[in-house]
Amino acid sequence: MEKIRTRFAPSPTGYMHIGNLRTALYAYLIAKKDDGDFILRIEDTDQGRLVEGAVNIIYETLKQCGLKHDEGPDVGGDFGPYVQSERMRSGIYSEYAHKLVEMGKAHYCFCKEEDIEAQREKAGDSFYFVDPCKLLDEKQIKEKLDTGEPYVIRLNVEQEGTTSFNDEVYGTITVENKTLDEMVLLKSDGFPTYNFANVIDDHLMQISDVVRGNEYLSSAPKYNLIYEAFGWDIPRYIHCPPVMKDEHQKLSKRNGDASFQDLLAKGYLPEAVLNYIALLGWAPSEDREIYSLDELCKAFDVKRIGTTGAIFDIDKLTWMNGVYLRNMDLDKYYELTRPYITETVGDKLDHELIANAIHDRVNILSEIADMISFFNGVQPFDNEIYNNKKAKTDPQLSKTILEADLTALENLDSWNNDSIFTVLANKAAELGYKNITMMYPLQVALSGRSVAPGGATAIAEILGKVETISRIKDALSRL
């Protein structure tokens, strides 16, 4: 078996789109499942769409996700350069385009855009460009070249017959050659078209498996015509279904949908995002959803990639992110949450205690600020909040309970969660109440909320005795 070599070949046009990141992930998994190579290639031939700093975003994204490339512009390799504009300057694409002309597999086209547009207007919806330049003889072509007339190089496509190719996801696909236009390989400015550069680079870099979105299915036959014209082996194709915003719209950065960087800014973890997008179009053989990157490498199978679009469900990602936070090593969890806690409450409270209090509730890091803001002070609230069916409390009973809480806590010397809980539980038993009935009014008094992280005793420990007593007295004054 030949060595598996896959590539991720993004254009540096801005932030990392979720669909692009999934392509990178699948290419990585396919390579690493069989100890292959994962290559990064920057495709920057469309100079008009380049965004300054976008290449660094690509590097940073792959690093954050743990998708370490074996070859690329920043790490080198035996098949460089790995940036298309640098390869173009070396003359690679021009050389191979002209070689196809010499082989009779491509031709010079001197048509101006207005000539093509005139054909388009005349043909209407059935437009297929018929290039008159194919009828030029060698003498006419030489005269035009000698006078410096601008040209492009187009692929020759025989109109008879069909072209077939096999895709690992969509099976065998056959198209009639008459539906394939004679695409431009080399533009008049000397830059290759995306499709042509793609094929040349994949061949020269010995790419064995090409992973890309299914929007390129229609281009695959054209790619194959180039491979066949040179007599080169055709790589294995893996076309992935689209990532959908809903049943009708694709997820797209052009439509303002979240990029990988946007998700990180909202408090999602790179490993959770990566895990989630692996499942967008791929179904594991096991009944499980949480995978580390190493586990994905072992479990991934292209035969289990689906053909229909997968809808990006932010609620599902949020749930998964919460699972990652709760399963995380506590030291790492404290490190991640500390900046959010500090920004909200400063340094006056015990950050580790706050982190522990929210551990079972927080799903994304950006939730932390709102979740713990009450530590800075209780916002005004309606006493109706004391009505709770589960705790069987109302404002009147809550006043009685808070008075009992106050007495018990004022006399408490050892101030920690266990001692606070013990003294309140004993008071509840003494008065004939369940613990929840004793604790709920205290939680409301300390937080101003019907739901608060950690519960009454954890909040009291974090606030400290003086602030807890003060808040209870304030709550009583309003009952």
C-alpha positions, 0 to 999 in steps of 0.5 A, a space after each residue: 500500500 502506498 503511503 497515505 498523503 493528504 493535504 489541507 489547502 485553504 485560501 487565506 481569505 479571513 477567519 477559519 470557516 467551520 466547513 474548512 476546519 472540518 475538511 482539515 480534520 477529515 484530511 488529518 484523520 485519514 492520514 493519521 489513521 494509517 500513519 500517513 502524512 498531512 500536508 498544509 498548502 496555502 492556495 493564494 492564487 486568487 490575489 483579489 481575495 487575500 486578507 492580511 494576517 489570514 495565513 497566521 490564522 490558519 497556522 494558529 487554528 491548526 495549532 489550537 486544534 492539534 492538527 499538526 502538519 508534517 509539511 507546509 510553508 512554516 515547517 518545510 518538506 521535500 515537496 515545497 514550496 507550499 505556497 502557490 504564489 511562490 510555486 507560480 513564480 518558479 514557473 511550475 504552472 506555466 511549464 505544465 500548461 504549455 506542456 499540455 499545448 505541446 501534447 495537443 491536450 490544450 490550446 491557446 485562446 486569444 478571445 477577448 471577454 466581449 467575444 465570449 459575452 457575445 456568445 453567451 448572450 446569443 446562446 442564453 441558458 444553453 451557453 457553452 463556449 465554442 472557442 474559435 481559436 481551436 481553428 487557428 493554425 500554427 502560423 496564426 498562433 505564432 503570429 499572435 504570440 510574437 506580437 504579444 497578444 494576450 492569451 489564456 490556455 484552455 483544456 481540450 475536451 472531446 465532446 463525444 463520450 463520457 467521463 466517470 470517476 469514483 468517490 468514496 462517499 458518493 460512489 461512481 459518478 458519470 458525466 457526458 463530456 459535452 457538459 464539460 467546458 474547456 476550462 482555462 488552465 492558465 490565465 492571461 496574467 500568468 496565474 493558474 486557475 484554481 482547478 489547474 493549480 490544484 491538480 498540478 500541486 496534488 500530483 507533484 506533492 504525491 497526494 494520494 487522497 483528496 478531501 474536499 467539499 461536495 461543491 467540487 464534485 462537478 469539477 472532478 471530471 475536469 480534474 480527471 481530464 487533466 490527470 489523464 492528459 498527462 497520464 498521471 494516476 488519479 488520487 482517491 476522492 473523498 467529497 464531504 457533504 456540506 455543513 448546513 445552517 438549516 435545512 435550506 442554507 449552507 453554513 457560510 462565513 459570507 452570510 455572517 455565520 460563526 467562524 472557529 475564531 468566533 466560537 473561541 471568543 464566545 468561550 467554546 474549547 478548541 477540542 470540543 469544537 473539533 469533536 463536534 464538527 467530526 460528527 457533522 457528516 460522519 457517524 461513528 460505529 460506536 454509540 458514543 459522541 465524545 472523542 479525543 483527537 487520538 480516538 478519532 484517528 483510530 475510529 474514523 472511517 470514510 465509509 461512514 461519511 454521509 451524503 446529506 448535509 449536516 445541520 450545525 446545532 449550536 445547542 448540541 455544541 454547547 452541551 458538548 462543550 460543557 461535557 469537556 469542561 466538566 471532564 477536564 483536569 481541575 488545574 486546567 479548568 481553574 486556569 481557563 475560568 480564572 480570567 473570566 472570574 477575575 474580570 467579573 469579581 476582581 480579586 476580592 473573592 476566592 476564585 477557586 471556590 467560585 470555579 467549583 461552584 459553577 463547575 456543574 453548570 457552566 457550558 461555555 466560558 462566556 456564561 461565567 460573567 452573568 452566572 457569577 455577577 451577583 457576587 458583586 451585589 444583589 440586584 433588586 428583585 420581586 419578593 415573588 421569587 420566594 414562591 417555590 413549589 419544590 421548596 414549598 416556600 412563600 415570602 412569609 415563610 421565607 422571612 421566618 426561615 431567614 430569621 432562623 438562618 440569621 440566628 444560626 449563622 451569626 453564632 457560627 465560628 467556623 465558616 466553610 461550606 460543610 459547617 454552614 450546611 451542618 448548622 442550617 440542616 440542624 436548624 431545619 430539623 429542629 424547626 421541622 423543615 426539609 433542607 431545601 425549604 431551609 436553603 432556598 430562601 437563603 439562596 435568594 437572599 444571597 443571590 437575588 436568583 431562583 437558580 444560582 451556582 453552588 447553592 446557598 451554602 457554597 455562595 455563603 462560604 464564598 461571600 464570607 460571614 460578614 457579607 452573608 449576614 449583611 445580605 440576609 439582613 437586607 433581604 429581611 428588611 424588604 420582606 
